[in-house]
Amino acid sequence: MTESKKLTKGLLKVFLIISELLLTAMFVLPMFRNVINVGAIFGFGMSAALLAITLFWQSVKVLVKRIMGNKVGKAAFLFLCGIFGLLVIYAFVLSGIMAKAALTSPEAPDAVIVLGCKVQKSGNPSLMLSKRIDAAYEYLTENPNIICIVSGGQGSDEPRSEAEVMKACLVEKGIDEKRIFEENRSESTRQNIEFSLDLLKEKNIEVTEAAIVTDGFHQYRASLIAEEYGLKPTAVNAETPPWLVAVYWVREWFALSHRFVFGS
């Protein structure tokens, strides 16, 4: 091997190690802020595995050669590689669909539905909920004739319902409270949509299109549920904190896959 090839391989390895360290950090750092979910765990596992393969590449090559030298081992290895390849393609396709849903801008919505998120023990909105409130406020300010449903119940570790907190914050920012309806029973995305529509029916308000305020990664799943109830969903995206995007994006792969398999 020439010196130039050695140098190129060395630089490539350094580049891969740095990239994989950064990728691993994207999933590890949120854990130190108590963001521990399937997205964080899976992402950490995969990125750490890639880093280990790069660091111990020579040993990995030897192991692969031994496996490929055995018929059963070779068949199993190729099968697993095929499954992994299909999963990678699935993740890319799903990500593209998620991104498309997040780019579906409102046309002529009859209402804005703000999906809830965690309320802190202090009673204040969490960072992600604050971003959803900000996005809702901006859209409601630009569209003063549209009503708003804030949707989210009270968890066992929440001092106030998510809907109550969202409404209080929007009113404090200057939105007329008469435009805001509270749906404070829901505990899931499905219930957010279902109970919000029930509330509108009780008030004899007909809704054809609804602008759903949530994080971009969440818009596709929310839109699928909304369509089940005959609603045309469009997206008003909250600004997801950059250090949380990867964790929740991967988590959403699992949430959507669960829906595709189990239908809920």
Secondary structure, DSSP 4 states (H G I P E B T S, - for coil): --HHHHHHHHHHHHHHHHHHHHHHHHHHGGGGGT--SHHHHHHHHHHHHHHHHHHTHHHHHHHHHHHHTSHHHHHHHHHHHHHHHHHHHHHHHHHHHHHHHHT---SS-SEEEEEP--B-TTSSBPHHHHHHHHHHHHHHHH-TT-EEEEE----TT-SS-HHHHHHHHHHHHT--GGGEEEE----SHHHHHHHHHHHHHHTT---SEEEEEEEGGGHHHHHHHHHHTT-EEEEEEE---HHHHHHHHHHHHHHHHHHHHH--
